Amino acid sequence: MTVQPDRNVSKDLKPQINLDDKVPEGALDEKWTKYRSTMNLVAPNNKRRIEIIVVGTGLAGASAAATLGELGYNVKAFTFHDSPRRAHSIAAQGGINAAKNYQNDGDSVYRLFYDTIKGGDYRSREANVHRLAEVSRNIIDQAVAQGVPFAREYGGLLANRSFGGVQVSRTFYARGQTGQQLLLGAYQSLSRQISLGNVTMYNRHEMLDLVVIKGKARGIITRNLLNGKIERHAAHCVVLATGGYGNVFYLSTNAMNSNVTAAWRAVRRGALMANPSFTQIHPTCIPQSGEYQSKLTLMSESLRNDGRVWVPKTKEDAIAIREGRKTALDIAEEDRDYYLERRYPAFGNLVPRDVASRAAKVECDKGHGIVPTGLGVFLDFASAIQRYGKSEAHSQGHHDPDPALVTRLGEGVIKEKYGNLFQMYEKISGENPYKMPMKIYPAVHYTMGGLWVDYNLETNVPGLFALGEANFSDHGANRLGASALMQGLADGYFVIPYTIGQFLSGEIRTPWISPDEPEFAEAENATRERLEKLMSIKGSQSVESFHRRLGKIIWEYCGMSRNAEGLQKAREMVRELREEFWRDVFIPGDLNDYNPEVEKAGRVADFLELGETMILDALDRDESCGGHFREEYQTEEGEALRRDKEFAYVAAWEWDSEEPQVHKEQLTFENVELKTRSYK
Amino acid sequence: MKLTLKVWRQKNAQDKGHFDTFKVEAHEHMSFLEMMDVLNESLIAEGKEPVAFEHDCREGICGTCNMVINGRPHGPMQGTTTCQIHMRHYNDGDTIVIEPWRAKAFPVIKDLVVDRTAFDRIIQSGGYISINTGQAQDANAIPIEKDTAARAMDAAECIGCGACVAACPNASAMLFTSAKVSHLALMPQGRVEHSRRVQAMIKQMDEEGFGMCSNVGACEAECPKEISIDNIARMNRSYVASVLASEKAV
């Protein structure tokens, strides 16, 4: 596709990189089928001679490593965790989408494709998204065959529920632990390949550099986290499935150890970071309670199937609740503002995440927040409990049930649906959500941005692939609920096993890559020098304190709403913080030992560079779309104002410590009409 | 609240190890691990090495965190991981003793960090259904009774943290192993290779150096996911049946 000239380009910048999306020709719904049937293959005898490195063993990485192993490749899989089963995919709660149309409610591949493009506010690539919708159906078949215990109806068939931004029920789930069960399925398949010798597993190994030889990705440098040993690993190609970078915000729903380092090290070697400012703020998380807080906890979006979001209509009531003089139960029905139902009657509480989050911020900014910090709204299950209770009582033959019975039965239904989430909420907050509405607030949850990849999921560095949350490809400016699990598994099980052949079919005459090549030595030395430099600073501030400060800057200026002035200021602040970090950070302990502080230091150093790139990206994009809300660009009603003529492109950033440069891939929409998203 | 912590310190697997005592100031809204963060930040500020402990999701699902708190794996709360304990359950002036999982098959790496890769090897020995990607039939072609699927899910909820081993006086891994055996055996997809699986997994479990089950039941009591000991009974039945039925015992 064509590349637009950069409107900010000054003459001394490097030339634009040609970002060829490699989307195959043909009708949208035939592209993948035709391409798959005509693409280059690697014969079984050659697969045995080819090595593939897979970094990361979450949904995308484990499914890719297992499937590539099954195909006969020699796979080396890496995780910094003690076991592949710990990857953060495990924490996904609500479900996974698939266009099965088992509910006969009008779902189809096209509808899932359309919902995803629209939900992403028209900033994703049509062909990639359509392929995702196509293979979504295979994922459910695969997972069931692996023994994933999805929820079922009495007839024994699979159950579904709804998620935000859609009007069909296409979400498959295993209680509130869908991510866990899907990850364990992939982990078990991976374990089988490990036992068969097709995959060699490297636990507690962190990738710290990418090795590029004659323009192709040929290996990685790792640090063995048990003893600090720096190691070289060579292969014919490298697959990164290392997740998202939400922890740049310090406080997020990501696991504590989730980080951008592997992807960022690839960027430092020439890969491009696409749309880094597209981050997802999830509307339903448990609000922050204090400065010491280390992370935030998500309450699944599935709760919005039955929970109603509200704040008090008057500020006085809100203040009384904040000060503990009143509780939610003291506010009469007519004094409550169910603001999502009021503003978006068509989708109500099930509007997409970006819309729900911004709406919560608007209410809290107006002073209607209901927790002591002012940053919280209610998620109320009382009417669902009554509704389910009455229906349950009716089915048990009580046609005029007393209220206590209705409540008891209704709570039982809610417990069956969301029991573990309610339990988790109670453990953290100390309040019983069956009796008292939950208190929630938006928090950073997912990053739509990621490494730029083409249709083959290959980055601009030949032989370097990126899967799952680590790439940017499918969710545009906002991801719909239950689509992260779908994308991770689509990429790993059903896309990369085919598309990797396009690269590897040209490598069948390439002998084993030797880790003695000079490029490996150079990368190993660079890694060692960087670590030694970090240790030698011996400053006075902890890694954690820098991370917290970075997070505050990014959240304040590059979070739920952004403006040019703030972003410019934030860029300076991040640059100063980075300079201070490299001057004054203190890392205790020894480099050649098990030392989590060394791990954290390297990751925060990378976040300090990524953070600046995010800010630049948000500054470059003079429009609002999806999770990227620029205050200068909004409608009179406060909705996001897109500028399709100028900004229907992917912004792919080339890192430079002085002046990162943007390269652009123009998005073309041949099958959907670009419309203003409306959920009203 | 002011607390006294007695924390196990051990340089590596060879080191004998000892307790260090610290004073820490905590807040009742903090999680237990946030209290440990406060301790570590204060140690770093003094130029000392922080206490090594493992944690990741801090939502009770990844299975990484593992502390024996006052003698109980994952502390005092029923069905709760270490990361989900909050300091409101403690009182000003309390002394809290914190130790790692202790089992021969889980050697200490440093302080509170232990090596649990034995669990991975048990899964690798057979804790899966042998199908390749792309071989599956339509998902709704296999109806599974709702309650059966729910029972499989009950077993599948295991997070692989190892509290069952830490709680058991014999350091047995029967609850972990039987949870996976049950999860797969309860579903028709998993029944095909059930006999082979149960024998292989038990053999691997024994080879890793886990102890025998003597029906103490501490595993079930301390399991943060409340996995039932019924799974052990189910596995024992399957094991005996499969050994008797198979022509060559594994």
Interface residues (C-beta under 8 A of the other chain):
Chain A: S63 A66 T67 E70 H81 D82 S83 P84 R85 R86 H88 I90 A91 K100 Y102 N138 I140 D141 Q142 A143 V144 A145 Q146 G147 P149 F150 A151 R152 E153 Y154 G155 G156 L157 L158 A174 R175 Q177 Q180 Q181 L184 Y187 Q188 S189 S191 R192 I194 S195 M201 N203 L226 A255 M256 N257 S289 G290 Y292 Q293 S294 K295 T297 L298 Q423 M424 K427 I428 G430 Y493 F494 P497 S542 E544 S545 F586 P588 G589 D593 Y594 P596 E597
Chain B: N12 H27 H29 M30 S31 L33 E34 D37 V38 E41 L43 I44 A45 G47 K48 E49 P50 A52 E54 H55 D56 C57 R58 E59 G60 I61 C62 G63 T64 M77 G79 T80 Q84 H86 R88 I109 K110 V113 D115 R116 T117 F119 D120 I123 Q124 S125 G127 Y128 I129 S130 I131 N132 T133 G134 Q135 A136 Q137 D138 A139 N140 I142 P143 I144 E145 K146 A149 A150 A152 M153 A156 E157 I159 G160 H183 L184 M187 Q189 G190
